[in-house]
């Protein structure tokens, strides 16, 4: 945990509804739960409904399943309490995937003739979104996350898109600084908070207008749910996001929403275990001569550490590094036993992949993105080091 986070007591002292001064674990366990009703479950089951009884005038929250669902409502309330504890006027909307959430902000806020600033080192779907934005007559500018380089191309933009820490390179920018500059020029700011989670970073508290994330990753943490969400503070902007969700039908299924809400109860337990182990693993990898380009914001000598320590509560569960060749990286992935070769991150089972196999990321052929799970730290570290030894042969 960073010094800044320690001073803030990891989120204690901020209020969440009627539970003032609670910690992250208590908030995660209680977030979004309805008032208790005798003989009813503490977390109601998923509501499967395409339509609802609706005699007479259209009043009340639930009319048609593409617009709203009681299961979404509870999950959206829960995520909002985690992303912006104690803040009034904040709204959360859930989506069918993280990319659906990202697209909802970009395409609801931008018009032909507008300019948007994206990170050049962000998630690999961003180039696909760029092509579509440009097809709609929107100017797209890009710059790296590190060194706050997006400031150099911000002038006149309508929207600044930040990804910090970036995926997969784990660079970090000064969110407060970029937000202040963007707002001074009349631009909105969205922060992709996927890698940090709401327990690692709270973009709205840093001044951002939107916090956007893939709930598929560490938020739900079990590799069995596709989900995304947008949390925002501006009612008009969020109304546009909601309208976009309705138009394209990018809605979460009730079962997925229920599974996500159920998983939030263990978020703090998972995050603390995974993040602590990630730092232990990163420290072990520092001693390996075949490892280069090691990145984890929690390492004191990482280029992102100083900035991350000012704005993050926790540093994340992902470690990235480069092995000398593609063949060496592939042998390493074949040799590990406690790490699945898979493309996601944030789950309770550790995963890793040679990221260059997809194309689209500016990484070396031997670049590895490793997501630390909830295994015993000593077991995971031993397995990774053993696999590194085996991959040399």
Secondary structure by P-SEA (a helix, b strand, c coil): ccaaaaaacccccccccccccccaaaaaaccccccccccccccccccccccccccccccccccccccccaaaaaaaaaaaaaaccccccbbbbbcccaaaaaaaaaaacccccbbbbbbcccccaaaaaaaaaaaabbbbbbbbccccccccccccccbbbbcccccccccccaaaaaaaaaaaabbbbbbccccccccccccccccccbbbbcccccccccccccccccccccaaaaaaaaaaaaaacccccaaaaaaaaaaccaaaaaaaaaaaaaaaaaaaaccccccccccccccccccaaaaaaacccccccccccccccaaaaaaaaaacccccccccccccbbbbccccccccccccccbbbbbbccccaaaaaaaaaaaaaaaac
